[in-house]
């Protein structure tokens, strides 16, 4: 089950709730009792491995022409 971040529309309190994708629960704030709305969560992205920089994928050619 995914975790969702909810923000209170009245006091700004943030909470994380765990529920199914197809569920649409009515979440109320634990501080003021007002309804909360689903917010977009912050996502951390980590690039690991080679191929993410131009220097990683650049081919070094050391061809010389002999005449």
C-alpha positions in Angstrom: 0.0 0.0 0.0 1.4 3.5 -0.9 1.8 6.3 1.6 0.2 9.6 0.9 1.0 13.1 2.3 -2.0 15.2 3.4 -2.0 18.9 4.3 -4.6 20.6 6.4 -6.3 23.5 4.5 -6.8 25.5 7.7 -3.7 25.1 9.9 -1.1 23.7 7.5 -0.5 20.6 9.5 1.1 17.8 7.4 0.4 14.1 7.9 1.3 10.9 6.1 -1.4 8.2 5.7 -1.2 4.7 4.4 -4.1 3.5 2.2 -4.9 1.8 -1.1 -4.7 3.4 -4.5 -8.4 3.1 -5.2 -9.4 4.3 -1.7 -10.6 7.8 -1.2 -10.7 8.3 2.6 -12.0 11.4 4.3 -8.9 12.5 6.3 -9.4 15.1 9.1 -6.6 17.0 10.8 -5.6 15.7 14.2 -4.8 19.2 15.5 -7.8 21.3 14.4 -10.3 18.7 13.0 -10.6 20.4 9.6 -10.5 18.4 6.3 -7.1 17.6 4.7 -6.3 17.4 1.1 -3.8 15.2 -0.7 -0.5 16.9 -1.6 2.3 16.0 -4.0 5.2 14.5 -2.0 8.8 15.4 -2.3 10.7 12.8 -4.3 14.4 12.3 -4.0 16.2 11.0 -7.1 19.6 9.4 -7.0 21.4 8.6 -10.3 23.8 5.7 -9.9 26.0 4.1 -12.4 27.6 5.3 -15.6 26.0 7.1 -18.5 24.5 10.0 -16.7 27.1 12.6 -17.6 28.3 13.6 -21.0 31.9 12.5 -20.1 30.7 9.0 -19.3 29.2 8.3 -22.7 31.8 10.2 -24.8 33.8 7.9 -27.0 37.5 8.6 -27.1 38.9 8.2 -30.6 42.6 8.2 -31.1 42.7 7.5 -34.8 45.5 9.0 -36.8 45.8 9.0 -40.5 49.0 7.5 -41.9 49.8 8.7 -45.4 
